[in-house]
Amino acid sequence: MSTENFTTSIQGDSEGYVTFECPYCNSEFKLQAGEYQNDDEPFEELFCPYCGLAKEKNEFLSAEVIEQAQAIAYNYMVEELNKTFKKMQRSLNRSKGLIKIKMDYKPLKKVATKELKDKDTTETEFKCSCCGRRAKVLYCAGAAKVFCPYCGVDI
């Protein structure tokens, strides 16, 4: 069995920020796309800026991104199944001999995918004094702490 890789793109807000979602508290926050994808300073986990808990960075993908990835994978599967059934149909319908088998199939339909685009919202931008990276979070009056999503320190 082979492995297939798929890519999708997300257009950030007007400042290049993309939305992520904490797997623990489900709070949304934004990270600068260029900092998140920086191969010069790789990282394996993220910290939630609200609850401070850490998990593997892929666990912070937003529900919208996960839905898009599932739609892309589903469409690939549909395409492969349709190819296989079409090939099988041609092969069976050409068979000659005493027993003839006829096969019909209705091709599966793909699901719609959409362009992922983040909107400008009212988050406050924070820059970590420890690692220098930035994040946008909804900073409410009375919130005690905001944690850096990259290094976990209180910013």
C-alpha positions in Angstrom: 0.0 0.0 0.0 1.4 3.4 -1.0 1.3 6.6 1.0 -0.2 9.7 -0.6 0.5 13.3 0.5 -1.8 16.1 -0.1 -1.4 19.9 0.4 -3.8 22.7 0.9 -3.3 26.4 1.4 -4.8 28.8 3.8 -5.0 32.5 3.0 -4.2 34.3 6.3 -5.8 37.5 7.4 -4.6 40.9 6.2 -1.5 40.6 8.5 -0.7 37.0 7.5 -2.2 35.3 10.6 -3.9 31.9 10.4 -6.4 30.5 13.0 -5.6 27.5 15.2 -7.7 25.8 17.9 -6.7 24.4 21.2 -7.5 20.6 21.5 -8.1 21.1 25.3 -10.2 24.2 25.7 -11.3 24.7 22.1 -10.2 28.3 22.2 -9.1 29.9 18.9 -6.0 31.9 18.4 -3.9 33.1 15.4 -0.3 32.5 14.5 1.8 34.3 11.8 2.0 31.8 8.9 5.6 32.7 8.2 6.7 32.0 11.7 4.7 28.7 11.9 6.2 27.4 8.7 9.8 28.6 9.5 12.0 25.6 8.7 15.0 27.3 10.3 13.5 27.1 13.7 11.5 23.8 13.7 9.2 22.9 16.7 7.2 19.8 17.5 4.5 21.2 19.9 2.4 24.2 20.6 1.1 25.7 23.8 -2.4 27.1 24.0 -2.1 30.8 24.8 -5.2 30.6 27.0 -4.9 27.4 29.1 -1.1 26.9 28.6 -1.3 23.2 27.9 0.9 21.7 25.2 0.3 19.1 22.5 1.8 18.1 19.1 1.4 21.1 16.7 -0.9 19.1 14.3 -3.4 18.7 17.1 -4.0 22.5 17.0 -5.4 22.6 13.4 -8.8 24.3 13.2 -12.0 22.4 12.5 -12.2 24.1 9.1 -8.7 22.8 8.1 -9.5 19.3 9.3 -12.7 19.3 7.3 -10.8 20.5 4.2 -8.2 17.7 4.7 -10.9 15.1 5.1 -12.7 16.4 1.9 -9.4 16.2 -0.1 -8.7 12.7 1.1 -12.3 11.6 0.4 -12.1 13.0 -3.1 -8.9 11.1 -3.7 -10.5 7.9 -2.5 -13.6 8.5 -4.8 -11.3 9.1 -7.8 -9.3 5.9 -7.2 -12.5 3.9 -6.6 -14.1 5.3 -9.8 -10.9 4.4 -11.8 -10.9 0.9 -10.4 -14.6 0.2 -11.1 -14.4 1.7 -14.6 -11.4 -0.6 -15.3 -13.3 -3.6 -13.8 -16.4 -2.7 -15.9 -14.4 -2.6 -19.2 -12.8 -5.9 -18.4 -16.0 -7.7 -17.5 -18.0 -6.3 -20.3 -15.4 -7.5 -22.8 -15.5 -11.1 -21.6 -16.3 -13.6 -24.2 -17.3 -17.2 -23.7 -20.1 -19.3 -22.4 -20.8 -17.1 -19.5 -21.2 -13.4 -20.0 -21.1 -11.0 -17.1 -22.2 -7.4 -17.5 -21.4 -4.8 -14.9 -22.8 -1.3 -14.5 -21.7 1.2 -11.9 -22.7 4.7 -11.1 -19.6 6.8 -10.4 -19.2 8.2 -6.9 -19.5 12.0 -6.6 -16.8 14.1 -5.1 -17.5 16.5 -2.2 -17.0 20.3 -2.6 -13.9 21.8 -1.2 -13.6 25.5 -0.4 -10.9 28.1 -0.3 -9.7 28.5 3.2 -9.3 32.2 4.1 -9.0 33.8 7.5 -10.8 37.0 8.2 -9.6 40.0 10.1 -10.9 39.8 13.7 -10.5 41.7 17.0 -7.6 39.7 18.6 -4.7 41.5 20.2 -1.2 40.8 18.9 1.4 39.7 21.4 5.1 39.3 20.9 7.0 36.9 23.2 10.0 38.5 24.9 11.6 35.1 25.2 11.5 33.7 21.6 10.4 36.8 19.7 7.5 35.0 17.9 4.0 36.6 17.7 0.4 35.4 18.3 -3.0 37.0 18.2 -5.4 36.2 21.0 -8.7 37.5 22.3 -7.4 39.2 25.4 -10.4 39.9 27.6 -10.4 42.3 30.5 -9.5 40.4 33.6 -7.6 37.6 31.8 -4.7 36.7 34.1 -2.2 35.3 31.6 -1.4 34.8 27.9 1.1 32.0 27.1 3.4 32.0 24.1 2.2 29.3 21.7 5.8 28.4 20.8 7.8 28.4 24.1 5.0 28.4 26.7 6.2 31.3 28.8 3.7 33.9 30.2 3.7 36.9 27.8 
